[in-house]
């Protein structure tokens, strides 16, 4: 093989390899963050019209040289600051709605076709301005159909309406709405601020009401617990007080008996003291009279010897002394009388205290008898029955009959003599125990005697 042939073959190979490289270079792959738009001679649609472009996302396509070309649409999200001012709401109140929208080219098949037809070749700033104009218009339209309360309180409804309307319009140019963030809503009239204050006040009032109700429930529970505690304590105190009152009643009765004895002893001592004081005073007066008579005799003798003026002076002096002494005696007597009055008043107070204690004791007895005065009287008589029996026995105990002379002319009509009648009459003068018990509403125990039942005659 000659050199020309080798050169020809080498050149052919180079052409073939270059062609293959060029053909391979026309096979274009689409990155994941872009959309590849192939335009040129693409073919026809189903309705027979020519296709303007073919959009490819996440794949590859062979671009026919001369007949076709390609370009890319960037899928990077676009952030748009929309400061809507003086938008008129349905209530004719103008509000400011600052917000931020995030949009991007859609990868939805039909929407991608719109993007290829309307956004291909535009810069990012141009796409951003076009989107802002669409968003402004839709925001004003949505706000005009809603009340401020809905916009402010039902934020989800507002955002849903914004997303629905804005995204519908953005799809017409091949964009999709990614996110909406409304930062704050305000108005020049202060209506929204007033709504916020009203909501805050209502929340605070509801919280205060809830706290007050909880405190009320806690106070009621605490009060019920205290009530149960006080009832139990009062019942225990009542039982304790009842026992204490019974003990105090016994002590009061004992104190009353003691004070009665003390009063009697004090009365005897006071009487003896007064008698002795009276005797001493009488003796003192007698001695003073004797001394006065002796002095008078002496003075009489002196008067006979001295000058009448001196006698008069002496007489005056004696009169003054007598008056002073009499005044002393009167004061002494008054002091004794005050002392006697004080003692008598103390005795009266003691007697009054005794009577009060007795009255309190009687009241407790009536209370113990269930409030029945007759039952209380029976209790008192039963308590004093031993003393009544002692009185009955003592009535004939100390009678001494040394000698009884009876002039008896025989038996009486009932077969008894005078002696028997005397003894029987004396015993009848003493009240029988059975009648005493009957007066008290009680029955004499059989061991002390029982009244015999009248015997029935044959006729009966």
C-alpha positions, 0 to 999 in steps of 0.5 A, spaced: 500 500 500 502 506 497 503 512 501 497 516 498 492 510 500 494 511 507 493 518 507 486 517 504 484 512 509 487 516 515 483 522 512 477 518 511 477 516 518 478 523 521 472 525 517 468 519 520 471 520 527 469 528 527 462 527 524 461 522 530 464 527 535 459 532 532 453 528 532 454 526 539 455 533 541 448 535 538 445 530 543 444 535 549 442 533 556 438 537 561 440 538 568 435 537 574 435 545 576 433 547 568 428 546 563 431 545 556 427 548 550 428 545 543 425 549 538 425 550 531 422 544 526 419 540 532 413 537 528 405 538 529 400 538 535 394 534 535 390 539 532 395 540 526 398 546 528 406 547 528 409 546 535 413 552 538 417 548 542 419 542 546 420 542 553 425 537 557 426 536 564 430 531 567 432 527 560 436 528 554 434 530 547 438 530 540 438 536 537 438 536 529 443 541 527 440 546 522 433 544 523 433 545 531 436 549 536 435 549 544 435 554 550 435 553 558 430 556 563 432 556 570 428 553 575 431 557 581 426 560 586 425 567 585 423 571 591 419 577 590 417 583 595 410 585 595 409 592 599 401 593 597 399 599 600 392 603 600 388 596 598 381 597 599 377 592 603 370 590 602 368 595 608 372 601 604 377 601 609 384 602 606 389 597 608 397 596 607 399 588 606 406 587 606 408 580 603 413 576 600 412 571 594 416 566 592 415 563 585 419 559 580 418 556 573 413 550 573 415 543 571 408 541 569 408 539 562 402 544 560 405 550 564 412 549 562 410 550 555 407 557 557 414 558 560 417 556 554 413 561 550 413 567 554 419 567 559 424 564 554 430 569 553 428 574 559 432 576 564 431 574 572 429 581 573 424 582 568 421 575 570 421 578 577 417 585 575 412 581 571 410 576 576 410 582 581 405 586 577 400 580 576 401 579 584 399 586 585 393 586 581 390 579 584 392 581 591 387 588 590 382 583 587 382 578 593 382 584 599 376 587 595 372 581 596 374 580 604 372 584 610 378 586 615 376 581 620 377 575 615 384 578 613 386 579 620 383 573 624 382 567 618 389 568 615 389 561 612 383 563 608 386 569 606 392 565 604 388 560 600 385 565 596 391 569 595 394 562 593 389 560 588 388 566 585 395 568 584 397 561 582 392 561 576 394 567 573 402 565 574 401 559 570 398 563 564 406 565 564 409 558 566 410 560 573 408 556 579 407 559 586 411 556 591 410 560 598 406 566 600 408 570 607 404 576 609 408 579 614 403 584 617 397 588 616 395 595 618 391 600 616 391 608 617 385 608 621 387 603 627 381 599 626 386 592 626 390 595 632 383 596 635 381 589 633 387 586 636 386 590 643 379 587 643 381 580 642 387 581 647 382 584 652 377 578 651 383 573 652 385 576 658 378 577 661 377 569 659 383 568 663 381 572 669 374 569 669 377 562 668 382 563 674 376 566 678 372 560 677 378 555 679 379 560 685 371 559 687 371 552 686 378 551 690 374 556 696 368 552 696 372 546 696 376 549 702 370 551 705 366 545 705 372 541 708 373 547 714 365 546 715 366 538 716 372 539 720 368 544 724 362 540 725 366 534 727 370 538 732 363 541 735 361 534 736 367 532 740 367 539 743 359 538 745 361 531 748 366 534 752 362 540 754 357 535 756 362 531 761 365 538 763 358 540 765 356 534 769 363 535 773 362 542 774 354 541 776 357 536 782 363 541 783 358 547 784 353 543 788 359 541 793 361 548 793 354 551 794 354 546 800 361 548 802 359 556 802 353 554 806 357 552 811 362 557 811 356 562 811 353 559 817 360 559 820 362 566 818 355 568 821 356 565 828 363 568 828 361 575 826 355 575 831 360 573 837 365 579 834 359 584 834 357 582 841 364 582 844 365 589 840 359 591 843 361 589 850 368 592 850 364 599 847 360 599 853 365 598 858 369 603 854 363 608 855 362 606 862 370 607 864 369 614 860 363 616 864 367 614 871 373 618 868 368 624 866 365 624 873 372 624 876 374 630 872 368 634 873 369 633 881 376 635 880 374 641 876 369 643 880 374 644 886 379 647 881 373 652 879 372 654 886 379 656 887 381 659 880 379 664 876 372 664 873 376 665 866 381 660 867 375 655 869 371 657 863 377 656 858 378 649 862 371 648 860 372 650 853 378 645 853 374 639 856 368 640 851 373 640 845 376 634 847 369 631 849 367 633 842 374 630 839 373 624 843 366 623 840 368 624 833 373 619 834 368 614 837 363 616 831 368 615 826 370 608 829 362 606 830 362 608 822 368 604 820 365 598 824 358 599 821 361 599 814 365 593 815 359 590 818 355 592 811 361 590 807 360 583 810 353 583 810 354 585 802 359 579 801 354 574 805 348 577 800 353 576 794 355 569 796 348 567 797 346 570 790 352 566 787 349 560 791 342 561 788 345 562 781 349 555 782 343 552 784 338 555 779 343 553 774 344 546 777 336 545 777 336 547 769 341 542 768 337 537 771 331 539 767 335 539 761 337 532 763 330 530 764 329 531 757 325 538 759 320 535 763 319 539 769 315 533 773 321 528 771 326 533 774 322 534 780 322 526 781 329 526 780 330 531 786 325 528 790 329 521 789 335 525 791 332 527 797 328 521 799 334 519 804 333 525 808 326 525 808 326 518 811 331 521 816 326 526 818 321 521 819 325 517 823 328 523 827 321 525 828 320 520 833 327 518 835 328 523 840 321 522 844 323 520 851 316 517 854 318 516 862 311 515 864 305 514 861 298 515 865 292 512 862 285 513 865 282 507 861 275 505 863 276 499 858 276 498 851 273 502 845 268 500 840 273 498 835 276 493 841 283 498 842 284 501 849 286 508 850 294 506 850 294 503 844 290 509 841 295 514 844 301 510 840 297 509 834 295 516 834 302 519 835 305 514 829 299 517 824 302 524 826 308 522 822 307 522 814 307 515 812 312 513 807 307 510 802 304 517 801 310 521 800 312 516 795 305 517 792 306 524 792 312 524 788 309 520 783 313 513 785 311 507 788 314 504 794 319 498 794 315 492 796 321 491 801 319 497 805 312 495 805 306 494 801 299 497 802 294 491 803 289 490 798 282 490 801 279 483 802 273 482 797 266 480 801 262 474 800 257 478 797 262 481 792 
